[in-house]
């Protein structure tokens, strides 16, 4: 979500917001489906737009009682994990309802910037990346915001 849209949401509780990243991910997914490959040269400009847009937006995640982001471990025996993030308030509302069913603790919304995510990557070797809008777009990026 654009930081200005988030400010408007906080002030006026306006729930309609657009994320440019979300739109680029959708274009990427539609093109990859038609091309039947994610390596096609036609996707390069969309990949560049995703990488360029990611640092300009803020994201939402679920935080536990200790204000730590909810983690999805990659395997049962591994400490490696990813975190779910959402591009806007609507995506958060839909996704958080589904994710909350998996946890017993009280969960709440936490705002994350790309800098916050970079800090998690620097501080925790087990952090492997994040999944954007896991219930709808399910787009994965690694700890360095590459995909």
Buried (B, 14 or more C-beta within 10 A) or exposed (E): BBEEBBEBBEEEEEEEBEBBBBEBBBBBBEBBEEEEEEEEEEBEEBBEBBBEBBEEBBBBBBBBEEEEBBBBEBEEEEEBBBBBBBBBBBBBEBBBEEBBEEEEEEBEEBBBEBEBBBEBBEEBEEBBBBBBBBBBBEBEBEBEBEB
